[in-house]
Amino acid sequence: MNKINSVQIFSGADGIKKAYRQSLQTQKLDIVCTSENYSQIIGSYFDEEYSPQLLNSNIKTKEILPDSPDNRAYASKKNQTKNQTGFVSVNKSIETDLLIGDNFVIQISYHKAEPLALLITDPELVKSAKFQFELMWRQADK
């Protein structure tokens, strides 16, 4: 892990898992999930460990997903009061996730050659990410 002021870089699958675990330390989590091939990097961790922990916690989520039958089926199984979901059209492969918590932003790249996660705690960057998320959320189909 490298740390430069308020940015930490987590490398590889283990680093990404560590970043996901840190995302559970918040009251509210806004998510933009465009990755489809994450399991090629982190295996079953997301589906079998992280997602159940998140959905069974007290963390309120808003999640923006690519509009697809699979994603709509996934969203229909969630408590839509606590875990809201919006959908957007995505016409290209974008293997990234974005998580915005109370006082952090996590950006995850599932680039096959060099997967990594960035944990950003700079207050201005967090505020900016929250603003950008709200703009996307307003445009998402709910």
Secondary structure in CASP SS format (residue, H / E / C, confidence):
PFRMAT SS
TARGET T0000
AUTHOR 0000-0000-0000
METHOD secondary structure of the structure
MODEL  1
M C 1.00
N E 1.00
K E 1.00
I E 1.00
N C 1.00
S C 1.00
V E 1.00
Q E 1.00
I E 1.00
F E 1.00
S E 1.00
G H 1.00
A H 1.00
D H 1.00
G H 1.00
I H 1.00
K H 1.00
K H 1.00
A H 1.00
Y H 1.00
R H 1.00
Q H 1.00
S H 1.00
L C 1.00
Q C 1.00
T C 1.00
Q C 1.00
K E 1.00
L E 1.00
D E 1.00
I E 1.00
V E 1.00
C E 1.00
T C 1.00
S C 1.00
E C 1.00
N C 1.00
Y C 1.00
S H 1.00
Q H 1.00
I H 1.00
I H 1.00
G C 1.00
S C 1.00
Y H 1.00
F H 1.00
D H 1.00
E H 1.00
E H 1.00
Y H 1.00
S H 1.00
P H 1.00
Q H 1.00
L H 1.00
L H 1.00
N C 1.00
S C 1.00
N C 1.00
I C 1.00
K E 1.00
T E 1.00
K E 1.00
E E 1.00
I E 1.00
L E 1.00
P E 1.00
D C 1.00
S C 1.00
P H 1.00
D H 1.00
N H 1.00
R H 1.00
A H 1.00
Y H 1.00
A H 1.00
S H 1.00
K C 1.00
K C 1.00
N C 1.00
Q C 1.00
T C 1.00
K C 1.00
N E 1.00
Q E 1.00
T E 1.00
G E 1.00
F E 1.00
V E 1.00
S C 1.00
V C 1.00
N C 1.00
K C 1.00
S C 1.00
I C 1.00
E C 1.00
T E 1.00
D E 1.00
L E 1.00
L E 1.00
I E 1.00
G C 1.00
D C 1.00
N C 1.00
F C 1.00
V E 1.00
I E 1.00
Q E 1.00
I E 1.00
S E 1.00
Y C 1.00
H C 1.00
K C 1.00
A C 1.00
E C 1.00
P C 1.00
L E 1.00
A E 1.00
L E 1.00
L E 1.00
I E 1.00
T C 1.00
D C 1.00
P H 1.00
E H 1.00
L H 1.00
V H 1.00
K H 1.00
S H 1.00
A H 1.00
K H 1.00
F H 1.00
Q H 1.00
F H 1.00
E H 1.00
L H 1.00
M H 1.00
W H 1.00
R H 1.00
Q H 1.00
A C 1.00
D E 1.00
K C 1.00
END
